[in-house]
Amino acid sequence: MTMVVTQPCIGCKDKACLVVCPVECFHEDETMVYIDPDECIDCGACVPECPTEAIFYEDDVPEQWHRFIELNATKAKECPSAHD
C-alpha cells in the first residue's frame, strides 16, 4: 500500500507534507504534488501535515478520487522534480 495525493491538493501546493517525508517520495508539477508509489514507505507522516486533507492510504482513497491512485503513479515519474 502507498500514500496517494488527491483532488484537494490541486492548486494548493502548501508543501508542508514534503518536508516530513523521510524518503522524499513527493514530486511536483505546476498543478499539484504527487507521491511515487515505488518510493513511498507508507509511514503516513505526511497525512497530518496536509492542510487540505488530500493524502490518503491507497486503500482509503474515497471512491470519487480513485483515479488519483494511477495519476500519482504516472505523474510522479513525469514530473520535472522526479529527475532532480
KEKESE-62383 format. One record per atom (N, C-alpha, C, O): x, y, z. Coordinates in steps of 0.001 Angstrom, whole numbers, plus 500000, padded with zeros to 6 digits. Atoms other than C-alpha are relative to their C-alpha. Example, Ala and Ser with C-alpha at 12.3 -4.5 7.8 and 13.67 -1.06 7.14 Angstrom:
2
500890498810500000512300495500507800500900501200500000501936501181500665499180498810499940513670498940507140499230501090500730499739502198500899
! end
This chain:
84
500847498822500000500000500000500000500892501241500000502018501215500497499260498753500092501117503549499352499092501164500374497878500998500490500779498788499764500004507068500145499650500589498638500388500415497668500472499419501258498036508946497460499546501433500256498801501694501201500446498606499928497585512695496948498791500133499069498820499663497932501247499945500751494063513531495762499551501428499674500292502386499898500615498774500514491810516313494406500246501268500832500588502298500252499846498751499246492052518801497318501375500660499877501523501839500200498658499428500160495759519298496578500106500909498774500978501776498719499902499217501238495102520800493158499966501487500323499017501990500924499893498568499786496225524405493287500526500414501364500837501589501559499540499649498648497320524260496945501524500047500053502121501112500213498547500148499963500902523009496902500646500707501194501672501372501048499461499456498751501489524113500509501394499443500281502261500160500781498725500713499891504369521599500587500442499664501427501572499216501619499647500408498639504318521055504365500204498494500074500981498004500893499892501456500024503933517367503562501368499545499498501859498494499909498713500382500583507191517294501612501117499956501024501946499048500999498878499900499057509460518311504469500025498893501049501072498628501639500036501071499001508311515483506757500226498619499402500355497640500137499827501295500662508760512718504178501445499512500166502377500170499704498633500487499769511759510595505232500686499443498755501905499273498754499402500577501203512284509173501724499852500898498773500210500494497666500142499019501082511478512247499596499298499404498776499800499490497655500733500652501091508878510395497513499025500934499294498328500507498373500882499028500645506957513569496574500663500607498777501869500854498756499562499319501211507237515093493117498912501006499661497754500812500032500996498976500270505507518189491812500068500504498572501105500446497910500058499275501257504378519913488679499245501295500279499057501659501440500665498710499798502532523183488138498614499866500626498058500862501088501358500206499498499224521658489294499948499583501464499172500138502242500060500563498651499930519711492482501242499161500275502159499103499455498924500936499676502268517291494236499467498580499880498264498345499992500356501400500188502282513529493701500951499148500829502074499560501118499165500946499260503617510555495646500350498846499071499471498243498455499547501136500800505704507967493822499780498732500826500410498561501869500285501203499216504312504607494977501183499056500136501216498234501052498815500850499910507651502918494302500981500506501050501831499751501522499096499405499013509423505289496705499369500116501388500077500122502395500719499808498731506758505689499413500160498786500905500052497645500456499855501090499033507323503645502576498777499887500909498813499174501911501278500100499288503749504126503854500075500403501466499359499846502298499847499608498597504829505872507045498846500876500486498546500905501679501126499152499632501900508310506971500370501330500627499487502066501067499570498738499378503982511228508272499412501217499294499220502260499918500515498883500788502596513441505503498526500304500267498082501436500073501457499840499852498917512915506356499624501141500943498836502000500546500405498903499111498655515209509413500544501364499579500051502391500044499409498742500447500793517855507677499256500635498825499463501811498525500715499512501184498485518221504664498858500930500423497908500483501067501023499048499560496402521394505171498647499810499314497635500313499801501265500207500707493754520278502656499445498586500185498432498235499581500403501384499757493448516675503907499858499230498692498867498534498467500019500605501335494290515439500411500737498673499919500685498012498881499169501204500060496544512497501335499332498859500762498907499007501908500641501189499431495161509024501984500870498775499757501661498738498814499454501310500321496421505481502285499234499509498778498035499765498660500620500440501247495695503862498924498657499302500230497698499559499503501246500727499725493031501579500409498892500893500545497730500485500563500975499093499405491281504579501990499620501177499095498872502059499516500330498903500911491075506876498943498496499963499728497963498927499328501442499972500294487440507995498594499745499620498538500534499945497651500294500532501332485797506403495574500035501057498902500510500789497798500026498958501029485312509693493740501406500445499592501557501127498578498629499611500298489112510162493793500892498810499636502114498956499608499196501190500327490241506629492827500923500226498809501983499606498731499142499750501165491640507983489536501351500582500409502318500496499652498749499412499529494315509747491613501035498940500385502221499254500491499048501071499689495882506384492516500942499814498810502163499832498966499190500154501210497064505866488942500668501317499607501802501322499128499446498691500341497585509602488410501294500274500776502262500772500201498783499815499208500119509743491271501138499157499438502269499629499318498964500904500504501991506752489865500590500496498692501807500451498508499488499564501295502259508153486355500612501390500069501690501616499518499502498623499952502708511846487132501282500123500815502136500945500485498781499941499195505363511243489797501221499683499150502295500241499374498885500369500894507545509678487093500263501073498948501388501210498467499880498997501056506881512525484623500431501383500503500937502195499729499741498674499451507376515495486948501469500392499863502357499552500014498612499537500075510484517621486452500772499703501279501963499397501228499313500256498729511267517157490162500420498552500154501260498246501000499629501420499917511500513396489610501398499757499444501988498702499674498701500170500639514713513945487696501090500875500645502201500968500123499027499133499317516455516320490151501065499191500691501963499758501314
! end
